[in-house]
């Protein structure tokens, strides 16, 4: 899926190959990664939990893991392992992927792991915020446009703004 820098580069390469055209996206992808350095540094080490809602959680999690975030769990409403095999492989074996997760179990795991941010649907978003968790809706990423190289920037900017707002509010409590 063309989410993030590597996903976009793979997508462009695959489409070009199908069309019989040779392209090399390595230089463009490397340049994009360098341009996103500040934003990647801002999310590096942040712990992210994806509750699952839209079906793009796995490629989104793969991109964030590539950018340096620590992905704790990825909930997916459904999972076509054949279609998502490259995404699952790139995500790595250390990330728990839960298909059709039950919300009670997720709430318990979120409480136990205390991630820096939870990407959750509106049904979980409100109770999680009430319990003191920082949350983003997966629809925010869809509405911002998460595909392509510019989508990679928008994803990182959404997470960065989320953390900056939380830090600003925390500073007010001092």
N, C-alpha and C positions, 0 to 999 in steps of 0.2 A: 504494500500500500504506500502511496506517495506521501507519507507522513514523516517529517524530519528530513535531515540532510541525507543520510544514507538511504532511507526509504525512497526519497525523490530520485536520487542518483540511480538506484536499482531500477526504478520504474521507467525512467527515461531510457536507460540502456536496454531494458526488455522490450519496450515499444519500438525503439529503433531497430533492434535485431529482427523483430517480427516484420518490420517494413523493409528489411534487407539493407538497412543503412548502418554504417559503422560510426559510432560516436564514442567519445571518451569523456565521461562526466567526472573523472577523478580530480582534475584541476579545478573545475567549478565547485565541486563538493568541498574540496580542501579549502578553497578561498572562502566559501560560505561559513565553514566551521571557524576559520580564523576571525571572520567578521562578527561572529556570534560569541566570541571569547568572553566578553564582559558579562553577557547574560548567562552563559554556561557557568562561569565562576560564581554567579549569584545563586544558582540552584545546586551547585555541587555539594553533595553530602546531605541535601534535604531529603527527608524520608517521606515517601508518597504512597498512599493507599488508594487504589482504584476500586470503588464499590461495584461498578459495572452497570451500564444502562444503554449505551448507544451502539456497541459493537466495534467501536474504534479504540477501545481501551488498550488492547494488546499492542498495536503499532504506536500508540501514543506513549505507552509505558516503555517500549523499546527505545524510542527516541529520547525520552527523559533519562533512561539508564545510560544511553550512549553519551548524553550530555553531562553525566556525573551525578545525577540524583540516585538515591537508593530506593528502589521500588520494592515495597514490602509484600504486596498482594495485588493481583489483578483479577477482578471479577468480570466475567463475560456472560452476557445473557445466553449466548449460544457460541459454539466453537466448531468451525470446520477446519480440522487439523491439516487436511491436505492443502487448502487454500492459504492457511496461515503458518505453514511449516517454516518458511524462512523467518517470519516474525518471531515465532516461538523459539527457534534456534538462536536468533540474535538476542532475544531477551535473556537467555541463559537459564541454567538449571536451578539457580538459587532463588528465583522468583516463583512464588506460589500462584498458579493460575487456577481459579475456581470457576467452574462452569455452573451456571444457574445457581448462584450462591443464595443461601437463605439469609434474610436480613438480620435475624437475631444473632446468628453465628458471626456475621460480619461486624455487627455492633460490638460484640464481645471481643473480637480480635482487634478492632480499632481501639477499644479501651485498654487492652493489654499492651499493644505496641506503641500507642501514643504518637502517631505520625505527625510530621510537621504540617501536612495538608492532606485532606481527604477529597478525592474527586467522587462526588456522590449525586445521585438523582434527587429531585426535590423531596421525595418521601423520606429519605434518610438525612438530607441536608439540614433541615430544621431541627430535628432532635439532636443531631451531632453538634450543631452550633450551640444549642442550649446546654449541652454538656461540656462546652468549652473548646471544641475542635475548630480548627481553621478549615473551611471547605470551599470548593469550587464546584460548579455544576458542569457536567460534561458537555452540556449544550452551549456553554460559553465558548468552548473550543470550536465546536461545529459552526457557530454563528460568526466567529472571528475568521474562519477560513483556515483550516489547519493543513491543507495540502500544499505541496511545493516548497521551494526554498524560502519564499516569503512567509508561508505558513509556519515554518520552523521558527522564524523570528517572532511571529505573533504568539505562538505557544509559549515560548520562553518569556516574552514580555508579560503575558497574562500571569504566569507563575511569579515572576519578579514583582509585579505590582501587588499581587496578593500578599507576598511576604513583606513588602515595604509598608503597605497599609497596616498590617498587623503590628509591625515594629513601631509605627507611628502611634498607634493606639496604646501599645504597651508603654511607650515613653510618657504618655499622658497620665498614666496611673502612678508614676513615681512620685 
